[in-house]
Amino acid sequence: MTDYFSGADLIALPVVVPIVLLVVGLVVAFFGKTLFKAVIFLMGALAGGALAGMLANILFPGSGMCILAGVVIAGIIGGFLALTIVKGILAIAVGGIFAWIGAAISPDIFVTLVAFLIGFVLALMLMDRLLGLITGVAGGAMAGFAVTGFVGGSAGQFAGLAVGAVVALAGIYYQNWKHKGDLSRPDKDEKKN
């Protein structure tokens, strides 16, 4: 049997993985909402710009200005469209969870439909808070797993759970209440003053 890893790789791997997981977990817990929106916008902008560039190259061959204008305009539209689609998917998912709970409470289809609509509308209204909650919990879980990897054993599991819970709660607070919404727009709070 061939050994693909040297002894140094096996020693370094357990130390590096928890460190990277801890750093990524802290970034996700405290800045995940803004990063999530930026990545989704960028993906939509790249897809929209690429499609528009190909189409403009077919319709206006040799016209660099038309191609550039099409790429920029479609990139901006594609970014906002991607954000809207992802928010819609998240709202449908929350509505589905509410519908599932409504169906468990009552077999009446009307109750299920009303529960879905309530969940969908609440998710749309509170989307920034929901994203802060999701990314805070995800970052806390990553940080908790990292601490469990550092400490090990049953003490590591307890320490990981405690650190994960503290990081998740701190991340949720920081993203949702310390900055009153989106960290990429700190001017939202200054308008009230």
C-alpha positions as a printed Julia matrix, in Angstrom:
193×3 Matrix{Float64}:
   0.0    0.0     0.0
   1.35   3.42   -0.94
   1.65   6.1     1.72
   0.53   9.39    0.14
   1.21  11.53    3.18
   4.45  12.01    5.01
   4.54  12.09    8.8
   4.85  15.91    8.74
   1.6   16.22    6.77
  -0.3   14.08    9.26
   1.01  16.13   12.18
   0.33  19.52   10.54
  -3.17  18.68    9.26
  -4.98  18.44   12.63
  -3.44  21.74   13.77
  -4.1   23.68   10.56
  -7.7   22.56   10.04
  -9.05  23.82   13.4
  -7.17  27.12   13.03
  -8.62  27.72    9.56
 -12.06  26.59   10.74
 -11.9   28.97   13.71
 -10.9   31.95   11.56
 -13.54  31.2     8.92
 -16.14  30.64   11.65
 -15.42  34.01   13.26
 -15.58  35.8     9.91
 -18.86  34.09    9.02
 -20.37  34.74   12.46
 -19.58  38.46   12.46
 -19.58  39.41    8.77
 -21.42  36.54    7.09
 -24.49  38.51    6.07
 -22.48  41.13    4.2
 -20.17  38.53    2.65
 -23.14  36.41    1.58
 -24.77  39.34   -0.17
 -21.5   40.37   -1.81
 -20.81  36.86   -3.12
 -24.35  36.42   -4.47
 -24.23  39.86   -6.12
 -20.83  39.12   -7.64
 -21.96  35.75   -9.01
 -25.05  37.32  -10.57
 -23.03  40.21  -11.97
 -20.48  37.86  -13.54
 -23.17  35.64  -15.05
 -25.18  38.59  -16.37
 -22.11  40.36  -17.71
 -20.81  37.23  -19.43
 -24.15  36.5   -21.1
 -24.55  40.11  -22.19
 -21.0   40.19  -23.5
 -21.59  37.11  -25.63
 -24.9   38.45  -26.94
 -23.48  41.92  -27.65
 -20.54  40.35  -29.46
 -22.98  38.52  -31.75
 -25.28  41.5   -32.31
 -22.59  44.2   -32.56
 -19.36  42.52  -33.7
 -16.35  44.77  -33.51
 -18.12  47.46  -31.49
 -16.18  47.47  -28.23
 -18.24  50.3   -26.73
 -21.55  48.44  -27.21
 -20.07  45.26  -25.78
 -18.65  47.1   -22.75
 -21.93  48.94  -22.11
 -23.89  45.68  -22.36
 -21.53  43.91  -19.96
 -21.66  46.7   -17.36
 -25.43  47.22  -17.49
 -26.23  43.5   -17.52
 -23.69  42.91  -14.75
 -25.42  45.39  -12.45
 -28.88  44.05  -13.31
 -27.65  40.46  -12.92
 -26.24  41.17   -9.47
 -29.47  42.65   -8.15
 -31.51  39.92   -9.84
 -29.4   37.22   -8.18
 -29.92  38.84   -4.76
 -33.67  38.99   -5.35
 -33.85  35.36   -6.47
 -31.85  34.11   -3.47
 -33.98  36.14   -1.06
 -37.1   34.7    -2.72
 -35.78  31.16   -2.34
 -35.02  31.75    1.34
 -38.5   33.22    1.88
 -40.08  30.19    0.17
 -38.02  27.9     2.41
 -39.19  29.7     5.55
 -42.77  29.62    4.24
 -42.37  25.88    3.68
 -41.22  25.38    7.28
 -44.25  27.35    8.51
 -46.51  25.3     6.21
 -45.05  22.07    7.57
 -45.75  23.24   11.13
 -49.27  24.3    10.1
 -49.9   20.88    8.53
 -48.69  19.19   11.71
 -51.11  21.28   13.77
 -54.15  20.87   11.54
 -54.89  18.69    8.49
 -56.89  21.54    6.94
 -55.23  22.8     3.73
 -56.35  26.36    4.51
 -54.29  26.36    7.73
 -51.26  25.11    5.78
 -51.67  27.79    3.13
 -52.1   30.59    5.69
 -49.05  29.33    7.59
 -47.01  29.34    4.37
 -48.08  32.9     3.54
 -47.3   34.12    7.07
 -43.84  32.53    6.95
 -43.16  33.85    3.45
 -44.16  37.44    4.29
 -42.29  37.43    7.62
 -39.16  36.12    5.92
 -39.32  38.83    3.26
 -39.87  41.54    5.86
 -37.1   40.28    8.15
 -34.65  38.95    5.52
 -31.62  40.88    6.84
 -32.25  39.61   10.36
 -32.77  36.08    9.04
 -29.46  36.17    7.15
 -27.73  37.47   10.29
 -29.24  34.61   12.29
 -28.26  31.94    9.76
 -24.68  33.17    9.32
 -24.23  33.75   13.06
 -25.28  30.19   13.86
 -23.17  28.76   11.02
 -20.1   30.7    12.16
 -20.66  29.67   15.76
 -20.9   26.03   14.73
 -17.61  26.28   12.81
 -15.87  27.96   15.76
 -17.28  25.31   18.1
 -16.01  22.47   15.92
 -12.59  24.16   15.8
 -12.38  24.37   19.6
 -13.5   20.74   19.88
 -10.65  19.82   17.52
  -8.13  21.77   19.61
  -9.14  20.43   23.02
 -10.4   16.91   22.21
 -12.31  14.45   24.36
 -15.43  15.21   26.38
 -13.87  18.44   27.66
 -13.39  19.48   24.04
 -17.03  18.79   23.25
 -18.17  20.91   26.18
 -15.72  23.7    25.33
 -16.73  23.56   21.66
 -20.41  23.79   22.54
 -19.81  26.73   24.89
 -17.56  28.63   22.45
 -19.91  27.89   19.55
 -22.91  29.21   21.46
 -21.06  32.37   22.58
 -19.72  33.08   19.08
 -23.14  32.45   17.5
 -24.94  34.77   19.93
 -22.26  37.45   19.64
 -22.32  37.21   15.84
 -26.11  37.44   15.7
 -26.06  40.45   18.01
 -23.26  42.16   16.08
 -24.85  41.65   12.67
 -28.47  42.31   13.59
 -28.56  44.8    16.43
 -25.2   46.48   16.84
 -25.33  47.77   13.27
 -29.13  47.73   12.79
 -28.98  45.79    9.56
 -26.5   45.58    6.76
 -22.85  46.15    7.7
 -22.11  47.33    4.18
 -24.41  50.32    4.77
 -23.47  51.87    8.13
 -25.03  55.15    6.99
 -28.49  53.66    7.7
 -28.12  54.58   11.4
 -26.76  58.06   10.74
 -29.94  59.19    8.96
 -31.83  59.13   12.26
 -29.42  61.53   13.97
